[in-house]
Amino acid sequence: MASPKSKSGVRIGSGRHARPAAKSTLTAAFLLGAGKRLPKGAAGFTVKVSDKASKTITVNPKRIKVLLQQYGEAVDRSRTAGRAVSFRVDVGPAGATTVTPVEEITSAQAGVIQGAGTGDPELQDALAAARARGRLRAAEILLADDMLSADAFAELLGTTRVTVNTKRQSGQLLGLDGAKRGFRFPVWQLDADGRPYAELAALHERLGGAWAVYRFLVQPHGELDGLTGRDALERGRTKAALEVAESVGRDFR
């Protein structure tokens, strides 16, 4: 794959291949440099980007895979809900990408948003709608079957509610604030031996809060080859997961 010498055109081609299941496989390829062409009959488009951006993209094209996956999920959600949906892409200086569905905005984030732009009524309406979506999405997450109360989680671990809350406060356990219903603990934060992942405290330290840790664990990351943080921990890629978490946390400081 030749490196561009000046402004680069990044061309993405795609093709669909039949599979027994309802889902299709989307295959994408990059062609860099002037005069590069896709095979005849292949759908594609050309994008002008800087040399620096094209080199960053081609060093790790799996970052684009994460974006395409999230776009596909957004299309599905939009058709199911019958309305527009959104997702946010945070890009670090080295090109690391973290994708967050806008509907997953948390109450803490909403509080930060609330302080922005007080003079524009339309902006205030948009922010109010975003906060409402965030509260609704947070409620949906906390009501899921894999979210346990402190008492239920303590019973699962064979310990007490007091111990669970102490470990939550120290970051050794992941507990999400359920407001009226108290904290909820995702059962999948336990490893194959039934113990909380040892890296949880380090993730809290790097990411700064329980909801940030939750998002890191459930969202795919280009720097982890499209794996979620949880997948990386399950596969023993703990060092890589912590490095990506450090990068994500640094971008938000």
C-alpha positions as a Markdown table, in Angstrom:
| # | Residue | x | y | z |
|---|---|---|---|---|
| 1 | Met | 0.0 | 0.0 | 0.0 |
| 2 | Ala | 1.8 | 3.1 | -1.2 |
| 3 | Ser | 2.2 | 6.1 | 1.1 |
| 4 | Pro | 0.9 | 9.4 | -0.3 |
| 5 | Lys | 3.4 | 12.1 | -1.2 |
| 6 | Ser | 1.1 | 15.1 | -1.0 |
| 7 | Lys | -2.6 | 15.4 | -0.3 |
| 8 | Ser | -4.1 | 12.0 | -0.1 |
| 9 | Gly | -7.4 | 10.6 | -1.3 |
| 10 | Val | -8.8 | 7.9 | 1.0 |
| 11 | Arg | -11.1 | 5.8 | -1.0 |
| 12 | Ile | -13.4 | 3.2 | 0.7 |
| 13 | Gly | -14.9 | 0.4 | -1.3 |
| 14 | Ser | -17.6 | -1.9 | -0.2 |
| 15 | Gly | -19.4 | -5.1 | -1.2 |
| 16 | Arg | -22.0 | -7.3 | 0.4 |
| 17 | His | -21.8 | -11.0 | 0.6 |
| 18 | Ala | -24.7 | -13.3 | 1.3 |
| 19 | Arg | -24.8 | -15.2 | 4.6 |
| 20 | Pro | -27.3 | -17.6 | 6.0 |
| 21 | Ala | -28.3 | -15.2 | 8.7 |
| 22 | Ala | -30.2 | -11.9 | 8.1 |
| 23 | Lys | -27.1 | -9.8 | 8.7 |
| 24 | Ser | -24.6 | -9.0 | 5.9 |
| 25 | Thr | -20.8 | -8.6 | 6.0 |
| 26 | Leu | -19.5 | -5.2 | 4.9 |
| 27 | Thr | -16.0 | -5.3 | 3.6 |
| 28 | Ala | -14.0 | -2.0 | 3.3 |
| 29 | Ala | -10.6 | -1.3 | 1.8 |
| 30 | Phe | -8.3 | 1.7 | 1.5 |
| 31 | Leu | -6.6 | 2.9 | -1.7 |
| 32 | Leu | -4.2 | 5.7 | -1.2 |
| 33 | Gly | -2.5 | 7.9 | -3.7 |
| 34 | Ala | -3.3 | 9.8 | -6.9 |
| 35 | Gly | -4.9 | 7.7 | -9.7 |
| 36 | Lys | -5.9 | 4.8 | -7.5 |
| 37 | Arg | -9.1 | 3.2 | -8.6 |
| 38 | Leu | -11.5 | 0.6 | -7.2 |
| 39 | Pro | -12.3 | -2.5 | -9.2 |
| 40 | Lys | -15.0 | -2.0 | -11.8 |
| 41 | Gly | -18.5 | -2.3 | -10.4 |
| 42 | Ala | -17.4 | -1.7 | -6.7 |
| 43 | Ala | -19.2 | 1.1 | -4.9 |
| 44 | Gly | -17.0 | 3.7 | -3.3 |
| 45 | Phe | -16.2 | 7.3 | -2.5 |
| 46 | Thr | -13.2 | 9.5 | -2.3 |
| 47 | Val | -12.3 | 11.7 | 0.7 |
| 48 | Lys | -9.6 | 14.4 | 0.8 |
| 49 | Val | -7.5 | 14.4 | 4.0 |
| 50 | Ser | -4.1 | 15.7 | 5.0 |
| 51 | Asp | -1.0 | 13.6 | 4.9 |
| 52 | Lys | -0.9 | 13.4 | 8.7 |
| 53 | Ala | -4.5 | 12.2 | 8.9 |
| 54 | Ser | -4.1 | 9.6 | 6.2 |
| 55 | Lys | -1.0 | 8.1 | 7.8 |
| 56 | Thr | -2.8 | 8.0 | 11.2 |
| 57 | Ile | -5.8 | 6.2 | 9.6 |
| 58 | Thr | -3.8 | 3.7 | 7.6 |
| 59 | Val | -1.5 | 2.8 | 10.6 |
| 60 | Asn | -4.6 | 1.5 | 12.4 |
| 61 | Pro | -7.6 | 1.1 | 10.0 |
| 62 | Lys | -9.5 | -0.7 | 12.7 |
| 63 | Arg | -10.4 | 2.7 | 14.0 |
| 64 | Ile | -12.6 | 3.2 | 10.9 |
| 65 | Lys | -14.1 | -0.3 | 11.5 |
| 66 | Val | -15.3 | 0.9 | 14.9 |
| 67 | Leu | -16.9 | 4.0 | 13.3 |
| 68 | Leu | -18.6 | 1.9 | 10.6 |
| 69 | Gln | -19.9 | -0.6 | 13.2 |
| 70 | Gln | -21.4 | 2.2 | 15.3 |
| 71 | Tyr | -22.9 | 3.8 | 12.2 |
| 72 | Gly | -24.6 | 0.5 | 11.4 |
| 73 | Glu | -25.9 | 0.2 | 14.9 |
| 74 | Ala | -27.2 | 3.7 | 14.7 |
| 75 | Val | -29.1 | 2.9 | 11.5 |
| 76 | Asp | -30.7 | -0.1 | 13.2 |
| 77 | Arg | -31.7 | 2.0 | 16.3 |
| 78 | Ser | -33.1 | 4.8 | 14.1 |
| 79 | Arg | -35.3 | 2.4 | 12.1 |
| 80 | Thr | -36.5 | 0.6 | 15.2 |
| 81 | Ala | -37.2 | 3.9 | 17.1 |
| 82 | Gly | -38.6 | 5.7 | 14.1 |
| 83 | Arg | -36.5 | 8.8 | 14.8 |
| 84 | Ala | -33.1 | 10.2 | 14.4 |
| 85 | Val | -30.3 | 8.9 | 16.7 |
| 86 | Ser | -26.8 | 10.3 | 17.4 |
| 87 | Phe | -23.4 | 9.1 | 18.5 |
| 88 | Arg | -20.3 | 11.1 | 19.5 |
| 89 | Val | -16.8 | 10.3 | 18.4 |
| 90 | Asp | -13.9 | 11.5 | 20.6 |
| 91 | Val | -10.5 | 11.5 | 18.8 |
| 92 | Gly | -7.3 | 11.7 | 20.7 |
| 93 | Pro | -4.1 | 13.4 | 19.4 |
| 94 | Ala | -2.7 | 10.0 | 18.3 |
| 95 | Gly | -5.9 | 9.1 | 16.5 |
| 96 | Ala | -7.4 | 6.9 | 19.2 |
| 97 | Thr | -11.2 | 6.8 | 18.9 |
| 98 | Thr | -14.0 | 6.3 | 21.5 |
| 99 | Val | -17.5 | 6.2 | 20.2 |
| 100 | Thr | -20.4 | 7.1 | 22.6 |
| 101 | Pro | -24.1 | 7.0 | 21.7 |
| 102 | Val | -25.6 | 10.4 | 22.6 |
| 103 | Glu | -28.5 | 8.6 | 24.3 |
| 104 | Glu | -26.0 | 7.3 | 26.9 |
| 105 | Ile | -25.3 | 10.8 | 28.3 |
| 106 | Thr | -25.2 | 10.5 | 32.1 |
| 107 | Ser | -26.7 | 12.8 | 34.7 |
| 108 | Ala | -23.2 | 14.0 | 35.6 |
| 109 | Gln | -22.5 | 14.9 | 32.0 |
| 110 | Ala | -25.9 | 16.6 | 31.8 |
| 111 | Gly | -24.9 | 18.8 | 34.7 |
| 112 | Val | -21.9 | 20.0 | 32.8 |
| 113 | Ile | -24.0 | 20.7 | 29.7 |
| 114 | Gln | -26.5 | 22.6 | 31.8 |
| 115 | Gly | -23.9 | 25.3 | 32.5 |
| 116 | Ala | -23.3 | 26.0 | 28.8 |
| 117 | Gly | -25.1 | 28.5 | 26.6 |
| 118 | Thr | -27.7 | 30.3 | 28.7 |
| 119 | Gly | -28.8 | 32.9 | 26.1 |
| 120 | Asp | -30.1 | 30.9 | 23.2 |
| 121 | Pro | -33.6 | 29.4 | 23.7 |
| 122 | Glu | -33.2 | 26.9 | 20.9 |
| 123 | Leu | -29.9 | 25.7 | 22.4 |
| 124 | Gln | -31.5 | 25.4 | 25.8 |
| 125 | Asp | -34.3 | 23.3 | 24.3 |
| 126 | Ala | -31.8 | 21.1 | 22.6 |
| 127 | Leu | -29.8 | 20.7 | 25.9 |
| 128 | Ala | -33.0 | 19.9 | 27.8 |
| 129 | Ala | -33.9 | 17.3 | 25.3 |
| 130 | Ala | -30.3 | 15.8 | 25.5 |
| 131 | Arg | -30.6 | 15.7 | 29.3 |
| 132 | Ala | -34.0 | 14.0 | 29.1 |
| 133 | Arg | -32.6 | 11.4 | 26.7 |
| 134 | Gly | -29.6 | 10.9 | 29.0 |
| 135 | Arg | -31.9 | 10.2 | 32.0 |
| 136 | Leu | -34.1 | 7.9 | 30.0 |
| 137 | Arg | -31.1 | 5.9 | 28.7 |
| 138 | Ala | -29.5 | 5.7 | 32.2 |
| 139 | Ala | -32.7 | 4.4 | 33.6 |
| 140 | Glu | -32.9 | 1.8 | 30.8 |
| 141 | Ile | -29.4 | 0.7 | 31.6 |
| 142 | Leu | -30.0 | 0.4 | 35.3 |
| 143 | Leu | -33.2 | -1.6 | 34.9 |
| 144 | Ala | -31.5 | -4.3 | 32.8 |
| 145 | Asp | -31.4 | -7.9 | 34.1 |
| 146 | Asp | -27.6 | -7.8 | 34.5 |
| 147 | Met | -27.8 | -4.9 | 37.0 |
| 148 | Leu | -28.0 | -6.0 | 40.6 |
| 149 | Ser | -28.8 | -4.1 | 43.8 |
| 150 | Ala | -26.2 | -3.9 | 46.5 |
| 151 | Asp | -27.9 | -6.6 | 48.5 |
| 152 | Ala | -28.2 | -9.0 | 45.5 |
| 153 | Phe | -24.6 | -8.3 | 44.5 |
| 154 | Ala | -23.4 | -8.9 | 48.1 |
| 155 | Glu | -25.2 | -12.2 | 48.2 |
| 156 | Leu | -23.6 | -13.2 | 44.8 |
| 157 | Leu | -20.1 | -12.4 | 46.2 |
| 158 | Gly | -20.9 | -14.0 | 49.6 |
| 159 | Thr | -20.2 | -10.8 | 51.5 |
| 160 | Thr | -22.2 | -8.0 | 53.1 |
| 161 | Arg | -23.8 | -4.9 | 51.6 |
| 162 | Val | -21.4 | -2.7 | 53.7 |
| 163 | Thr | -18.4 | -4.4 | 52.1 |
| 164 | Val | -19.9 | -4.0 | 48.6 |
| 165 | Asn | -20.4 | -0.3 | 49.2 |
| 166 | Thr | -17.0 | 0.2 | 50.7 |
| 167 | Lys | -15.4 | -1.5 | 47.7 |
| 168 | Arg | -17.5 | 0.6 | 45.4 |
| 169 | Gln | -16.3 | 3.8 | 47.0 |
| 170 | Ser | -12.7 | 2.7 | 46.6 |
| 171 | Gly | -13.3 | 1.8 | 42.9 |
| 172 | Gln | -12.7 | -1.9 | 43.5 |
| 173 | Leu | -16.3 | -2.5 | 42.3 |
| 174 | Leu | -18.3 | -0.8 | 39.6 |
| 175 | Gly | -21.6 | 0.7 | 41.0 |
| 176 | Leu | -23.8 | 3.0 | 39.0 |
| 177 | Asp | -25.9 | 5.6 | 40.8 |
| 178 | Gly | -29.6 | 4.7 | 40.3 |
| 179 | Ala | -30.9 | 7.8 | 42.1 |
| 180 | Lys | -34.2 | 6.7 | 43.8 |
| 181 | Arg | -33.3 | 3.0 | 43.5 |
| 182 | Gly | -29.8 | 3.2 | 44.9 |
| 183 | Phe | -26.6 | 1.9 | 43.2 |
| 184 | Arg | -26.7 | -0.9 | 40.7 |
| 185 | Phe | -23.9 | -3.3 | 40.1 |
| 186 | Pro | -23.3 | -5.0 | 36.6 |
| 187 | Val | -22.9 | -8.7 | 37.2 |
| 188 | Trp | -20.5 | -8.9 | 34.3 |
| 189 | Gln | -17.8 | -7.1 | 36.2 |
| 190 | Leu | -16.9 | -10.5 | 37.6 |
| 191 | Asp | -14.2 | -12.7 | 36.0 |
| 192 | Ala | -14.5 | -16.4 | 35.2 |
| 193 | Asp | -13.7 | -17.2 | 38.8 |
| 194 | Gly | -16.5 | -15.0 | 40.1 |
| 195 | Arg | -14.2 | -12.3 | 41.4 |
| 196 | Pro | -14.4 | -8.6 | 40.4 |
| 197 | Tyr | -11.8 | -7.7 | 37.8 |
| 198 | Ala | -8.6 | -6.5 | 39.6 |
| 199 | Glu | -8.3 | -3.7 | 37.1 |
| 200 | Leu | -11.4 | -1.9 | 38.1 |
| 201 | Ala | -9.7 | 0.3 | 40.6 |
| 202 | Ala | -7.1 | 1.3 | 38.0 |
| 203 | Leu | -9.9 | 2.1 | 35.5 |
| 204 | His | -11.6 | 4.3 | 38.0 |
| 205 | Glu | -8.4 | 6.1 | 38.6 |
| 206 | Arg | -7.7 | 6.7 | 34.9 |
| 207 | Leu | -11.3 | 7.5 | 33.8 |
| 208 | Gly | -12.5 | 9.4 | 36.9 |
| 209 | Gly | -16.0 | 8.0 | 37.5 |
| 210 | Ala | -18.2 | 5.0 | 37.5 |
| 211 | Trp | -20.2 | 6.0 | 34.4 |
| 212 | Ala | -17.0 | 6.7 | 32.5 |
| 213 | Val | -15.7 | 3.2 | 33.5 |
| 214 | Tyr | -19.0 | 1.7 | 32.4 |
| 215 | Arg | -18.8 | 3.3 | 29.0 |
| 216 | Phe | -15.2 | 2.2 | 28.6 |
| 217 | Leu | -16.2 | -1.4 | 29.3 |
| 218 | Val | -19.2 | -1.6 | 27.0 |
| 219 | Gln | -18.1 | 0.4 | 24.0 |
| 220 | Pro | -15.7 | -0.8 | 21.2 |
| 221 | His | -12.3 | 0.8 | 20.9 |
| 222 | Gly | -10.2 | 1.0 | 17.8 |
| 223 | Glu | -7.0 | 0.7 | 19.8 |
| 224 | Leu | -8.3 | -2.6 | 21.1 |
| 225 | Asp | -9.0 | -3.9 | 17.6 |
| 226 | Gly | -12.7 | -3.2 | 17.9 |
| 227 | Leu | -13.0 | -5.0 | 21.3 |
| 228 | Thr | -14.9 | -3.5 | 24.2 |
| 229 | Gly | -13.0 | -2.8 | 27.4 |
| 230 | Arg | -14.8 | -5.8 | 28.9 |
| 231 | Asp | -13.9 | -8.1 | 26.0 |
| 232 | Ala | -10.2 | -7.1 | 26.5 |
| 233 | Leu | -10.3 | -7.9 | 30.2 |
| 234 | Glu | -12.0 | -11.3 | 29.5 |
| 235 | Arg | -9.3 | -12.1 | 26.9 |
| 236 | Gly | -6.4 | -11.2 | 29.3 |
| 237 | Arg | -5.5 | -8.0 | 27.4 |
| 238 | Thr | -5.4 | -6.1 | 30.6 |
| 239 | Lys | -2.2 | -4.1 | 29.9 |
| 240 | Ala | -3.6 | -2.9 | 26.5 |
| 241 | Ala | -7.0 | -2.1 | 28.1 |
| 242 | Leu | -5.4 | 0.1 | 30.8 |
| 243 | Glu | -3.2 | 1.9 | 28.3 |
| 244 | Val | -6.3 | 2.8 | 26.2 |
| 245 | Ala | -8.1 | 3.9 | 29.3 |
| 246 | Glu | -5.2 | 6.1 | 30.2 |
| 247 | Ser | -5.4 | 7.7 | 26.7 |
| 248 | Val | -9.1 | 8.2 | 27.0 |
| 249 | Gly | -8.9 | 9.7 | 30.4 |
| 250 | Arg | -6.1 | 12.0 | 29.4 |
| 251 | Asp | -8.1 | 13.3 | 26.5 |
| 252 | Phe | -10.8 | 14.5 | 28.9 |
| 253 | Arg | -8.6 | 16.2 | 31.4 |
